[in-house]
Amino acid sequence: MSQSPFDPSFDDLPATLPVFPLPGVLLLPRGKLPLNIFEPRYLNMTRDALATDRLIGMIQPMAATGGTEAGSRSLYRVGCAGRITQFAETDDGRFLITLSGVCRFAVDQEIASMRGYRRVIADWSSFKDDLAADCEADLDRGLLVSRLKRYFDVQGITADWDVIEETPDDRLVTTLAMVCPFESSEKQALLECGSLKDRASMMLALLDMAVAGTSGGDHARH
């Protein structure tokens, strides 16, 4: 999957980044994440991003303590920046956007919020390879599909298996990591994998564990 010519080069990635904390939501490099933006602070964030480099950092908040809402919780250290590649404004003032994953980042520190949304100083140095056009998953597709079918059956998920079979390895691993209803901590582990090959291996392990955890007849893990 080639990099868009509109994506920034590594040297052009910004020092500061607006972040959108959402639990259980994962964006990966070269992934596509549709979002429905309706809170005033995130409408501000989207407008500001559209007026500048179009980059927004998706990041998960830590588990809640004492009823703290997601937007105020401490953040995981690693997130992924995405560029707004599609957007539309609805009649009731919402934004419907698609973020295309560009590069992961580590939170160096959080800085003062702006117009209600949170911002961080982003450290991109460990993730330069995210901008490489060629990624090898080294995937055993037969094994993945067999485990995926069992997992989808347990979760009650329907799928177009013809489309899955035709999807390139790198895109398949990325898409499944983003859309499968894994726990937040599991999604974070997938995000922080060092390579696409590592992510594919972890995906197989998570699918196995999910099926094994429901083998006694308890089908509701999530």
Contacts in CASP RR format, 6 or more apart in sequence:
PFRMAT RR
TARGET T0000
AUTHOR 0000-0000-0000
METHOD contacts of the structure
MODEL  1
MSQSPFDPSFDDLPATLPVFPLPGVLLLPRGKLPLNIFEPRYLNMTRDAL
ATDRLIGMIQPMAATGGTEAGSRSLYRVGCAGRITQFAETDDGRFLITLS
GVCRFAVDQEIASMRGYRRVIADWSSFKDDLAADCEADLDRGLLVSRLKR
YFDVQGITADWDVIEETPDDRLVTTLAMVCPFESSEKQALLECGSLKDRA
SMMLALLDMAVAGTSGGDHARH
1 30 0 8 1.000
1 133 0 8 1.000
1 135 0 8 1.000
1 168 0 8 1.000
1 170 0 8 1.000
1 171 0 8 1.000
2 133 0 8 1.000
3 30 0 8 1.000
3 131 0 8 1.000
3 133 0 8 1.000
4 83 0 8 1.000
4 85 0 8 1.000
4 100 0 8 1.000
6 83 0 8 1.000
6 85 0 8 1.000
7 83 0 8 1.000
7 100 0 8 1.000
7 102 0 8 1.000
7 131 0 8 1.000
8 14 0 8 1.000
8 53 0 8 1.000
8 55 0 8 1.000
8 83 0 8 1.000
8 102 0 8 1.000
9 131 0 8 1.000
10 103 0 8 1.000
10 124 0 8 1.000
10 128 0 8 1.000
10 131 0 8 1.000
13 55 0 8 1.000
13 81 0 8 1.000
13 102 0 8 1.000
13 103 0 8 1.000
13 105 0 8 1.000
13 122 0 8 1.000
13 124 0 8 1.000
14 53 0 8 1.000
14 55 0 8 1.000
14 122 0 8 1.000
15 121 0 8 1.000
15 122 0 8 1.000
16 111 0 8 1.000
16 119 0 8 1.000
16 120 0 8 1.000
16 121 0 8 1.000
16 122 0 8 1.000
17 55 0 8 1.000
17 56 0 8 1.000
17 57 0 8 1.000
17 81 0 8 1.000
17 105 0 8 1.000
17 119 0 8 1.000
17 120 0 8 1.000
17 121 0 8 1.000
17 122 0 8 1.000
18 45 0 8 1.000
18 48 0 8 1.000
18 49 0 8 1.000
18 55 0 8 1.000
18 56 0 8 1.000
18 57 0 8 1.000
18 114 0 8 1.000
18 117 0 8 1.000
18 118 0 8 1.000
18 119 0 8 1.000
19 56 0 8 1.000
19 57 0 8 1.000
19 58 0 8 1.000
19 59 0 8 1.000
19 75 0 8 1.000
19 79 0 8 1.000
19 107 0 8 1.000
19 117 0 8 1.000
19 118 0 8 1.000
19 119 0 8 1.000
19 120 0 8 1.000
20 35 0 8 1.000
20 42 0 8 1.000
20 45 0 8 1.000
20 56 0 8 1.000
20 57 0 8 1.000
20 58 0 8 1.000
20 59 0 8 1.000
20 117 0 8 1.000
21 59 0 8 1.000
21 60 0 8 1.000
21 61 0 8 1.000
21 70 0 8 1.000
21 71 0 8 1.000
21 73 0 8 1.000
21 75 0 8 1.000
21 118 0 8 1.000
22 58 0 8 1.000
22 60 0 8 1.000
22 61 0 8 1.000
22 70 0 8 1.000
23 60 0 8 1.000
23 61 0 8 1.000
23 70 0 8 1.000
23 184 0 8 1.000
24 60 0 8 1.000
24 183 0 8 1.000
24 184 0 8 1.000
24 187 0 8 1.000
25 33 0 8 1.000
25 58 0 8 1.000
25 60 0 8 1.000
25 187 0 8 1.000
26 58 0 8 1.000
26 60 0 8 1.000
26 80 0 8 1.000
26 177 0 8 1.000
26 178 0 8 1.000
26 187 0 8 1.000
26 190 0 8 1.000
26 191 0 8 1.000
27 33 0 8 1.000
27 57 0 8 1.000
27 58 0 8 1.000
27 79 0 8 1.000
27 80 0 8 1.000
27 82 0 8 1.000
27 99 0 8 1.000
27 101 0 8 1.000
27 178 0 8 1.000
28 80 0 8 1.000
28 101 0 8 1.000
28 174 0 8 1.000
28 177 0 8 1.000
28 178 0 8 1.000
28 190 0 8 1.000
28 191 0 8 1.000
28 199 0 8 1.000
29 80 0 8 1.000
29 101 0 8 1.000
29 102 0 8 1.000
29 103 0 8 1.000
29 104 0 8 1.000
29 130 0 8 1.000
29 131 0 8 1.000
29 174 0 8 1.000
30 100 0 8 1.000
30 101 0 8 1.000
30 135 0 8 1.000
30 170 0 8 1.000
30 171 0 8 1.000
30 174 0 8 1.000
31 100 0 8 1.000
31 101 0 8 1.000
31 171 0 8 1.000
31 174 0 8 1.000
31 175 0 8 1.000
31 178 0 8 1.000
32 85 0 8 1.000
32 98 0 8 1.000
32 99 0 8 1.000
32 100 0 8 1.000
32 101 0 8 1.000
33 58 0 8 1.000
33 82 0 8 1.000
33 98 0 8 1.000
33 99 0 8 1.000
33 100 0 8 1.000
33 101 0 8 1.000
33 178 0 8 1.000
34 96 0 8 1.000
34 97 0 8 1.000
34 98 0 8 1.000
35 95 0 8 1.000
35 96 0 8 1.000
35 97 0 8 1.000
35 98 0 8 1.000
35 99 0 8 1.000
36 94 0 8 1.000
36 95 0 8 1.000
36 96 0 8 1.000
37 43 0 8 1.000
37 45 0 8 1.000
37 46 0 8 1.000
37 94 0 8 1.000
37 95 0 8 1.000
37 96 0 8 1.000
37 97 0 8 1.000
38 93 0 8 1.000
38 94 0 8 1.000
38 95 0 8 1.000
40 116 0 8 1.000
41 115 0 8 1.000
41 116 0 8 1.000
41 117 0 8 1.000
42 117 0 8 1.000
43 93 0 8 1.000
43 94 0 8 1.000
43 95 0 8 1.000
44 115 0 8 1.000
44 116 0 8 1.000
44 117 0 8 1.000
45 56 0 8 1.000
45 115 0 8 1.000
45 116 0 8 1.000
45 117 0 8 1.000
46 56 0 8 1.000
46 84 0 8 1.000
46 87 0 8 1.000
46 95 0 8 1.000
46 97 0 8 1.000
48 114 0 8 1.000
48 115 0 8 1.000
49 55 0 8 1.000
49 56 0 8 1.000
49 84 0 8 1.000
50 84 0 8 1.000
50 87 0 8 1.000
53 83 0 8 1.000
54 83 0 8 1.000
54 84 0 8 1.000
54 85 0 8 1.000
55 81 0 8 1.000
55 82 0 8 1.000
55 83 0 8 1.000
55 84 0 8 1.000
55 102 0 8 1.000
56 81 0 8 1.000
56 82 0 8 1.000
56 84 0 8 1.000
56 99 0 8 1.000
57 79 0 8 1.000
57 80 0 8 1.000
57 81 0 8 1.000
57 82 0 8 1.000
57 105 0 8 1.000
58 79 0 8 1.000
58 80 0 8 1.000
58 81 0 8 1.000
58 82 0 8 1.000
58 99 0 8 1.000
59 75 0 8 1.000
59 76 0 8 1.000
59 78 0 8 1.000
59 79 0 8 1.000
59 80 0 8 1.000
59 107 0 8 1.000
60 75 0 8 1.000
60 76 0 8 1.000
60 79 0 8 1.000
60 184 0 8 1.000
60 187 0 8 1.000
60 188 0 8 1.000
61 70 0 8 1.000
61 71 0 8 1.000
61 73 0 8 1.000
61 74 0 8 1.000
61 75 0 8 1.000
61 76 0 8 1.000
62 73 0 8 1.000
62 74 0 8 1.000
62 75 0 8 1.000
62 76 0 8 1.000
63 73 0 8 1.000
63 184 0 8 1.000
64 70 0 8 1.000
64 73 0 8 1.000
65 73 0 8 1.000
71 118 0 8 1.000
75 107 0 8 1.000
75 110 0 8 1.000
75 118 0 8 1.000
75 120 0 8 1.000
76 107 0 8 1.000
76 188 0 8 1.000
77 106 0 8 1.000
77 107 0 8 1.000
78 104 0 8 1.000
78 105 0 8 1.000
78 106 0 8 1.000
78 107 0 8 1.000
78 188 0 8 1.000
78 191 0 8 1.000
78 192 0 8 1.000
79 104 0 8 1.000
79 105 0 8 1.000
79 106 0 8 1.000
79 107 0 8 1.000
79 191 0 8 1.000
80 101 0 8 1.000
80 102 0 8 1.000
80 103 0 8 1.000
80 104 0 8 1.000
80 105 0 8 1.000
80 191 0 8 1.000
81 101 0 8 1.000
81 102 0 8 1.000
81 103 0 8 1.000
81 104 0 8 1.000
81 105 0 8 1.000
81 122 0 8 1.000
82 99 0 8 1.000
82 100 0 8 1.000
82 101 0 8 1.000
82 102 0 8 1.000
83 99 0 8 1.000
83 100 0 8 1.000
83 101 0 8 1.000
83 102 0 8 1.000
84 97 0 8 1.000
84 98 0 8 1.000
84 99 0 8 1.000
85 98 0 8 1.000
85 99 0 8 1.000
85 100 0 8 1.000
86 96 0 8 1.000
86 97 0 8 1.000
86 98 0 8 1.000
87 95 0 8 1.000
87 96 0 8 1.000
87 97 0 8 1.000
87 98 0 8 1.000
88 95 0 8 1.000
88 96 0 8 1.000
88 97 0 8 1.000
89 95 0 8 1.000
89 96 0 8 1.000
90 96 0 8 1.000
102 130 0 8 1.000
102 131 0 8 1.000
103 124 0 8 1.000
103 127 0 8 1.000
103 128 0 8 1.000
103 130 0 8 1.000
103 131 0 8 1.000
104 124 0 8 1.000
104 126 0 8 1.000
104 127 0 8 1.000
104 130 0 8 1.000
104 191 0 8 1.000
105 120 0 8 1.000
105 122 0 8 1.000
105 123 0 8 1.000
105 124 0 8 1.000
105 127 0 8 1.000
106 122 0 8 1.000
106 123 0 8 1.000
106 124 0 8 1.000
106 126 0 8 1.000
106 127 0 8 1.000
107 120 0 8 1.000
107 121 0 8 1.000
107 122 0 8 1.000
107 123 0 8 1.000
108 120 0 8 1.000
108 121 0 8 1.000
108 122 0 8 1.000
108 123 0 8 1.000
109 120 0 8 1.000
109 121 0 8 1.000
110 118 0 8 1.000
110 119 0 8 1.000
110 120 0 8 1.000
110 121 0 8 1.000
111 119 0 8 1.000
111 120 0 8 1.000
111 121 0 8 1.000
112 119 0 8 1.000
113 119 0 8 1.000
129 195 0 8 1.000
135 170 0 8 1.000
135 196 0 8 1.000
136 169 0 8 1.000
136 170 0 8 1.000
136 196 0 8 1.000
136 197 0 8 1.000
137 169 0 8 1.000
137 170 0 8 1.000
137 172 0 8 1.000
137 173 0 8 1.000
137 196 0 8 1.000
137 197 0 8 1.000
137 199 0 8 1.000
137 200 0 8 1.000
138 197 0 8 1.000
138 200 0 8 1.000
139 169 0 8 1.000
139 172 0 8 1.000
139 173 0 8 1.000
139 200 0 8 1.000
141 165 0 8 1.000
141 169 0 8 1.000
141 172 0 8 1.000
143 204 0 8 1.000
144 172 0 8 1.000
144 200 0 8 1.000
144 203 0 8 1.000
144 204 0 8 1.000
144 207 0 8 1.000
145 161 0 8 1.000
145 164 0 8 1.000
145 165 0 8 1.000
147 204 0 8 1.000
147 207 0 8 1.000
147 208 0 8 1.000
147 211 0 8 1.000
148 159 0 8 1.000
148 164 0 8 1.000
148 176 0 8 1.000
148 207 0 8 1.000
149 161 0 8 1.000
150 207 0 8 1.000
150 211 0 8 1.000
151 157 0 8 1.000
151 180 0 8 1.000
151 207 0 8 1.000
151 210 0 8 1.000
151 211 0 8 1.000
152 158 0 8 1.000
152 159 0 8 1.000
154 210 0 8 1.000
154 211 0 8 1.000
154 214 0 8 1.000
154 219 0 8 1.000
155 181 0 8 1.000
155 210 0 8 1.000
155 219 0 8 1.000
155 222 0 8 1.000
164 172 0 8 1.000
167 175 0 8 1.000
169 200 0 8 1.000
170 196 0 8 1.000
173 196 0 8 1.000
173 199 0 8 1.000
173 200 0 8 1.000
173 203 0 8 1.000
174 196 0 8 1.000
174 199 0 8 1.000
176 203 0 8 1.000
177 187 0 8 1.000
177 190 0 8 1.000
177 191 0 8 1.000
177 199 0 8 1.000
177 203 0 8 1.000
180 203 0 8 1.000
180 206 0 8 1.000
180 207 0 8 1.000
181 222 0 8 1.000
182 190 0 8 1.000
182 206 0 8 1.000
182 210 0 8 1.000
182 222 0 8 1.000
183 222 0 8 1.000
186 206 0 8 1.000
189 202 0 8 1.000
190 199 0 8 1.000
190 202 0 8 1.000
190 203 0 8 1.000
190 206 0 8 1.000
193 199 0 8 1.000
193 202 0 8 1.000
210 221 0 8 1.000
213 221 0 8 1.000
214 221 0 8 1.000
END
